[in-house]
Amino acid sequence: MWKKAPHEKGISGRAIRQAIRQGNAWKDKVPPPVAELVEQLGIARRLGQNH
């Protein structure tokens, strides 16, 4: 994955964190297990928005 160009990777972690901070939808942009882990670890809450 790290050998792919940014435009080939799809959405970035930075974009997901920004969406969480801004209160925008983000769970549909990541695999379900990732969304679950972000919630379980309180990452969304720490970023300021729990959607």
N, C-alpha and C positions, 0 to 999 in steps of 0.2 A: 504494500500500500504506500509506503514512504517513497517508493520509486516513481510513483505516478505524479504527473503534473497537477498543480492545485485544481485546475478546471476539470480534471478527470476524476477527482476524488469525491466530488459532490459537496455537501455542506461541511463546514469546518467546525471544530469545537468552539472557536471564537464566536462564530455566528450563532451557535446554540446558546452559549452563555449570554450573548447580547440579547437574544430573544427572551430568555428567562428574565433578565434584568428589566427589560422593557415591558414585561407582562404579555408578550406575544405567545402564540401557540408554538410549542417546541416538541411536544411528545410525539407528534406524528412525523417528525423529521429524524427520529432516532429509532433503532430497534427497540421493541418492547422491553427486553431485559435491561437495556441501558436506561430507559426511562424509570424502570422500577428501582434500579440501583441509585440513580440520582435522587429519587425521592427517599429511599431508605437511608441514605447517608446524609440527608438534609442539605444537599448541595443547592437545590433550587431555593430553599428557604434562606440559606446563607447568601445567595446571590440577590436576594431581595424580593423575589416573587415566586410564589408557589402556585403554578398553574397545573 
